[in-house]
Amino acid sequence: METDLNDPTDLITLSQLKQVAGQAPQPYRIHAQIDARLEKSTSNGSPFFEVKLVDAGDSLVWRVFDNNPLFHEVGNLKPGHFVELAAQWLDAGKYGIEPRQPQLRLLNDAEKATLLAGDPSQVIRQKQDYADLEAMTLGIHDPRLRGICSLFLERHGERFKRTAAARENHHARRGGLVEHVAQMMRSATALASVYPHLNRDLLIAGVLFHDCGKLWENAYPEHGFSMPYHMHGEMLGHITLGLELVNKLWRELLERPEASEWTLLEPANDQVRLHLLHLIASHHGELQYGSPVLPKTPEAVLLHYVDNLDAKLEMLRRGYESSREIAPGVFERFRPWPVNIVSPLAAFSQLPVSN
């Protein structure tokens, strides 16, 4: 059931809060986890706290100044705490969304469990996305590529489901990588039907694995929305980790009994592995963006552009959802988008012919 945003008793998500905060101040409750609480000072030396609140789908920065009645209470909060914040909410401009007359309390165990389960509509969408990518990988004809995809999902599927596609910018939420990969697979398979010379099996496997290293860079813990930093991700980065993971899974795959029948397959086993590794290594498209090599095959070029396209369209979607409308149909630019965005043109609708 959808939340009625006109009911002041409603508990709403952070994403929903961003949709309504630009209107007149309204009373709402939010449930969130404390991701960070930083102690800072204003230009005149007065202390304040910068609190990052997170839930399953979004985040919000709350600045608590020393004249706030909750200042000392907020000082006792720690990252990982689950809280309810009830307030009159408004968009304060310079400081973003701001709670007025706030009330704060810790959540009980039942409320924590409900929050961790995520927004029901998002949970349904991510389950469907995961089912779709499972079906698309099972439809791969090459037994080696199908086998390594199945092995990856079998070993790392649960971690995959709680990994974000990024820390910021696009699909930066628990399960966001599943959403990103599933949509990329749909796009890649659609384009493969337009360009039939492309290796569809390789494309699907490449999409699945292109960001697989993020499972050790952007994974959330089982019971929280606060994304930790991982030593492997910091030291190596997701492209290097992805190459290492695919090589490890490939070696394990070739030890299975069915692999004895693959020695005569064309293309040869090692060529298939090498092309899959190339898709991972080149998917950022530019050396300056972290790819150790530029795309050198049709599949690598398509993968790079499908990745970029899905990331940008997701950023636009979030921009329309959360950016401030500064003129009719014009929305304030958001990081990292370089310009203000404009409402898209509505689809043509044929008017009924009047008698």
N, C-alpha and C positions, 0 to 999 in steps of 0.2 A: 504494500500500500504506500502511496506517495505521501510525503510529509506536507501538511498544510502550513505554508509559510506565514499565513495570517493569524495563526493561533499562537499567542504569546507564551503558552505553556510548552510549546514544542521543543523537543530535543532535535537539533539539526546537525548535519555534518559541516566540516570546515568549508567544503566546496559550496554547499547551500548557503552558508553564511556569507561567502563572498558575493553571491548573487543578490542578496537582499541588503547588504550593508550600505550600498550607495543611496538607499532610500532614506526616509526620515528615521530617526533612532527608534529601534524596535527591540522588545525584550525576547531573548532566546537563550537556550542553554546549549552548550557544546560539551561533549566528552572527548578528551584527548590525552595523549601521553606527553610528558615533558621530554623533549629531545635534547635541549640544552638550556642552561640558565647562566648567562654571562653577566658579570658585574662590570659596569662601565661608568663613565663620568660625562656630564654635559660640558659645554664649552666654558661655563662658569664654575666648574668643579663639583657640581652637585651629583651625588650618586644616583644611579638607576640600574634596573635589571632589564636585560633583553632576554625574553623567554621564547623559545621556539616550541610551539605546540604542533603535534602531528596526530593524524588518524590514518585510517586505511587508504584514504584517497588524496590527502592534501596536507598542507602545512600553513602555519600562520605565526608571525612574529608579534609578540605582545611586549610593549615597553612599559615598565612599571616605575614611575618616578617616586622620589622620596616623599612627596605630598599625598601619595595614594594610600588610603587606609589599609590596603593589603600589602604594603611594602615589606614589613617585617615577616609576614606570613609567607610571602613569595621567597624571601631570603632563606626559608627553611626547606623549600622544595629542592629535589634532586632529580637529575636525569633518570628516567625510568618510572617516575611516579605517574599515576593515572589520576586525572582530576576532572571535576565538573566546574565550568566557569559560566555563571549566569549573569547577564548584564543587559543594559540597553546598548545596542551596537550601532556604530555609525562609521562612515568613512571620513577620517580626519584629514585626508590629503597628505601632508608631509609625512606623517607617521603611519599612514595606512589605516586599516580597520582598527578601531579602538573601542574597548568596553567601558561604558560609563556605569557608575554605581555597581561595580562588580561584586559578586559573591563567589567564594571559592571553597571547595571541599574535595577530599580524596574520594575516589570511587571505591565501592565495596567489591568483593570478589565476583559476584554475579554480574555487576555492571562492567567490570573488566573483561569478563568472558564474552559478553555481548559486543563490546567494542572491538575486541580482537577478531571476532568472527567477520567483521567488515560490513560495509553497506550491502544489503541484500541484492540490489540490482547489479552492483559491481561483482559480487561473488558469482552470480548467475552468468554474467558476461564472461568472466575469466574461466569458469568451468566449461563453457561452450567453446571458448578459444582453445583451451587445452585439448578438448575432444576433437576439434577440427584439425589441429596440428598433428595429433596422433593419427587420425585417419589419413591425412595427406602423406605422412612419412610411411605408413603401412602400404600406401599405394605406389611406392617407389619400386620399379622393376629390377634395378640392379641389386642383386642379393647382398653385395658388400656394403653399399650405401644404406640400404634398408636395415641391414644388420647393425651397423654402427649407430644409426639413429635410435633403434629399439634399445640397444645396450645403454645409450646415454639416458634415455627417458626412464629406463628401469632402475639405473643406478642413482640418478640425480634428479628425478622428476619432482620430488617433494621440495628440494632446495630451489629448483627452477621456479616453482609456483610462488615462492616468497621473495623472488629477486626482482629488483627494479631495473629498468633499461638504462637509467642514468640517475645521478644524484640530484640533478637539476634539469631544467629545460624540457624534456619530453619523457612521458611514461615513468616519471620519477615517483613511483609509488609501489607498495607491496604488490607483487604479481604483474607489474607493468611490463616486464620482459616477455611474459607469456602473451599479453595483448599485442605487443610490438611484433613478435615473431609470427604469430598467427596471421596478422594483417599483412605482413610482408610476404608470407607464403601465398596468400590469396592473390596478391598483386603479381608475384613472380609467376604463378601458374597461369594467370590470365594473359600475361605478356608472352609466355612460352607458347600459347596457342596462336598468337599473332606472328611470332618468329619461330616457326617449327624447326629451324636448324639448331636451336638451342638445346642443350642437354637438360631436360626437365628434371631428371633424377638428381643430377648434380646441383641444380639450383635449389631444390627443396632441402637437400642436406646442407648446402651452404648457408641457407637462411637459418636453419636450426642451430648451426654451430657458429655463426659469425660472431655472436656475442657471448658464447658459452663461458668464456673466461670471467664474465661479470658475476657468475655464481660465487666467485671468490673475491669480488670487488664491490658488488652492490647488493649482497644478500642481507635480508633482514633476519633477526633471530626468530625462533619459533613463536615466542610469546611477547612480541613487541613491534613497535613501528619506528623505533629509533635505529637507523642504519649505522652499524659500527664500521670502523675502518679495519681492514684486514691487511696483515703484513704482506701476504703474497700479492695482493692487489696493488699495494703501494709500491712494492719493490719491482714488480714485473709488468703490471698492466694487463688488461684483459686480452689483448691480442696475443701476447706471449703465452699467457696461461691457456688460451684456447688452442694454440698450436701444440702445446705440451699435452693437453687433455686428449686431443684427437689422436696424436701419435700413441699415447698410452692405450686408448680404447682400441685402436687399430691392431696393435700387437696382441691384445687379449682376444680380439675377434678372430685373428688368424690361427689361434691355438684351438679353436672350437672344431669339432669333428667335421662339420659341413664345409669348413674352409678348404679341406683337401680336394674338393671338387672345383675350386675356383682357379686352380693354377693354369688352366687352359682357356679361361675366359678372356675376351677382348672387350675393352682395353685391359691391359695387364693390371694386376692388383696395385703395384706401386705407382702406376700412372694415375689411377683413380685417387689414391691417397694424396699424391702430390697436387692434383688439381683442387681437391677439397681444401688442402692447406693453403693454397694460393688464394682462395676466396676469403678465408679468414684473414690472411696477412694483408690483403689489398683493399678490404672493404671500406676503409676511411677515404680512399680515393686520392689522397695527397700525402706526400712525405711530411709536410708541415703539420698535418693533422694526426700523425702517429703511425701511419702505415709504413712498414719497412720496405714495401715494394708497391709500385703502381699497378692498377689492373691491367692484365695482359691477355685476357681471354674475353669472349663475348659474355660468358656467364659472370665473370668478375665485374665487368662494366655494369651489367644489368643489376647485379646485387648491390653495388655501391649506390646506384641511383634510386633503387627501390627503398633502401635503408634511409637515404637522405629524404626522400619524398614522404615516407611515413612519419619520420621525426618532425618534419616541418608542418605537415597537416595536423599532427597532434598538438604542436605548439600553437597553431592558429586556433584550434578548437578551445584550448585552455585560455587563450587570449580573449576570445569572445565571451567566455564564461566568467572570467575574473577581472578583466581590465575595466578601467573606468571609462564610461562613454563621455567624451569631451565635447561632442557635437552630435547632432542626429546622424547615426550611422557611422560615426568615427570614434575609434577606441584608442586610448592612450597606449603608446608603445610599451613593450615589456621586454625584459632581459631574456634572451639575447637578440630579440627581433630588432632590426635597425630602424624601423619606421612605424608610425601609427598604422593601425590596420582598419580596414573599411568593411562594413557588413557586406556579405556576398549577395549577388543578385538572386532573388527568389526564382524558382523554376516557373516556367510559363504554365498558366492554367487557362484552358479554353473556357470562355464564358458560355453559359447555355444560350441558345438562340431563343430570343423572345418572340412570341406570336404577335 
